[in-house]
Amino acid sequence: MRLLVAILSILLWSSAGAQVLPSWNDGGAKQGIVEFVKAVTETGGKDYVPPVERIAVFDNDGTLWSEQPVYFQLAFMLEQVKAAAPKHPEWKDNPAFKALMARDKTELMKMSHKPVLALIGVANSGMTVEAYDKSIRDWLATARHPRFNRPYTDLVFQPMQELLAYLRESGFKTFIVSGGSVEFMRPWAEQAYGIPAEQIIGSQQEVKFEMKAGKPVLTRGAKFAFVDDGPGKPVGIYRSIGRRPIAAFGNSDGDLQMLQVTAAGPGRSLVLIVHHDDAEREFAYDRQSHVGKLDKAWDEAKARNWIVVSMKSDWKKIFSFDK
Amino acid sequence: MRLLVAILSILLWSSAGAQVLPSWNDGGAKQGIVEFVKAVTETGGKDYVPPVERIAVFDNDGTLWSEQPVYFQLAFMLEQVKAAAPKHPEWKDNPAFKALMARDKTELMKMSHKPVLALIGVANSGMTVEAYDKSIRDWLATARHPRFNRPYTDLVFQPMQELLAYLRESGFKTFIVSGGSVEFMRPWAEQAYGIPAEQIIGSQQEVKFEMKAGKPVLTRGAKFAFVDDGPGKPVGIYRSIGRRPIAAFGNSDGDLQMLQVTAAGPGRSLVLIVHHDDAEREFAYDRQSHVGKLDKAWDEAKARNWIVVSMKSDWKKIFSFDK
C-alpha cells in the first residue's frame, strides 16, 4: 500500500512538468506561481523554505468559489432567518429583518453588519452543533444558484483547485481563511478543495458545553465569538496556525491585511489577487461592488507588484463544467 | 527522496510489532491501546475508521510533561509579572500580585483564577507577538526545574512521546488541547512531541492587528479571548478541529469534558487518564492536589472503564534521562 503510494507519487511527479496548472493560460500569473514554488522548494537554493513552514492561506468567497449575486452563506442564512421568524414575533419591527426579507440590498448596505449578524446569530442559536451541521447539509443538497441553476458547490474555481493540489504536491499545507463561518465550509471543503475541517479558519459563533441527561452536548449561542474578516484574518491565522504564511490568495479588501502580513515576511512570499473581470463566464466587479469589493487591495497589489489574476485571460476554464 | 521515505516506512512498519511502545510495561493499559489501534485501522473490520477521522487529542500539563510543583507556564508568568512590576506601581495593593510575589500558595488557592489571570494578562499586554515569543524562548533556554535541575522541556514523558509516534504511524492526526497558552507550547512542542504549531489548541489572549509605519504588527491585549480548560476544551476542539476525536488523553478534572465528548462518539473510542502515583521518579498526587487535581474524572474513569495508567507500574521509564 505504502509502496504503491510512493510509486504513484513518483509517476505523478515526473509528469508534473507538463501537467502543472492545466487550466491556467501561460503568462505572468502562472509563471509567477511556478517560479515561486521552484524557488522555495529547491534544496540549497537561497529562497529555500523547509516543508513545515510552507503555509499557504486562501480566502474562500470569491477566491476559491463564486460570491455573487450574494455570498452563498448569506443565501443560506436568509432561509434560516425565514424559518426561525415564526418563533420571533419581535422581529417584525426589526429593520434588518425587514430589509432581509424584502431582499432590499440598498437598505441592507446602508446599515452596518452588526444588526444583520445579530439577527443571524439569534436565528440559529439554541441549536446543537449537529442540528446546525445538518441544516447546512440539507440546504446545500437542495439549493440552486440563481444564475447557473446548479448546486452552489459546483461553483468552485477549477484553476484554484489545481493550484491547491500543486502547492500540496510541493509540500505546502493549505488553509482556508474566510470571513464566513467554519461550519458552512466544513461539509464540502474536503471534497472540493482537499482541505480537511481542521485547516479551515473562519468566523465563529459562541458555543457552549453542557451535560444533558448524561450526554455531552454543544449548543450554539447567539453572539459571535470571532469575526475572521479584514484585520481579523491575521489574528485568526496567528491563533490557529501560529506561523506567518509564505503564500496568500484573496480577491477583495477583506483579504488585504492577510496579504500584507504574508508579504511582510522575512523571506520570499507569493501574494495573489483574483480579479473578477469575466462577466460572460462568471461575474465582473471590483471597486464599486457591495459584495467582494476590490479597491484598496487592488491599489496595494499594483504598488507592491503582487500577482493580479485576470479570470478572463489567465484562466482557460473557470468551472469544471465550462466547455 | 519519496521512494526512500516509502522504503523507510515499510522497514519501520514491518519491525513495528516488536517495537511498539517500548517504554510501556506489558499489561492492561498497553494492551488496551494496541487493541484499539488495531480495531480502528483494520480495513474491513467492524470498528474501522478512515484516516481523516482518526483524531487524537492530548492534554499537555501532567499528560505529556510534568506539572509540579506548579504549572511550568505559571513559573514563567511569575517571572514576567515580576519583570513588569516596576511599570505597574498600582499592583502593590493588588492581593493577587502580593500572593504571587510571596509564592503564597494558600492565599492563591483561596482566590478565583480571575484576578491572577487578569494580572498575567496585563503583564504581557502591549507586546508584539514576536517579542512575546522571544520572552518565552529566552525563559525556556535558561530556567531550570527546581527538583530535577534541568530545562523544563526535558520533563516530557517518554512513554507518551512513543504513544504519539505510534498513533501517527497508524494514520492518526495528533493534537494538543491544553489549558495553557498556545504561545507557550509552540516553541518546543514540534521537537518534543512531533506536533506542529497549527495542531496546538490552547487558551488565547486577545491579539490586535495594526499597521505601524507601513508594517503589519500584531500586539497582545490584556484580556483572555478564550480559556481552553474544562468545558472550554470540547469548545476548542469543535472550533479548531470540527470533528469529534476518537482518542483522548488527560490526567485531571480539567480534561473531564474532553474525555466525555470523546467517549460519547458513535464508534469505538480510546479514553485514557495518566495517574501520577510515582513520587520517586516523578510526583504522586490526585484527589487532594491543587495542581492537576484528579477526582471527578477518576470516578468517571472507573465507572466507564476508561484506561487509567499507573506511571509507577505501567511505565518502564518516565523521562528519557531515567536509568
Interface residues (C-beta under 8 A of the other chain):
Chain A: R2 L3 V5 A6 I7 S9 I10 W13 V52 I55 V129 K173 F175 V182 E183 R186 E190 P196 A197 E198 Q199 I200 Q204 V207 K208 F209 E210 M211 K215 P216 L218 A225 F226 P231 G232 P234 V235 Y238 R239 S240 I241 G242 R243 Q257 Q260 V261 A264
Chain B: R2 L3 V5 A6 I7 S9 I10 W13 V52 I55 V129 K173 F175 V182 E183 R186 E190 P196 A197 E198 Q199 I200 Q204 V207 K208 F209 E210 M211 K215 P216 L218 A225 F226 P231 G232 P234 V235 Y238 R239 S240 I241 G242 R243 Q257 Q260 V261 A264
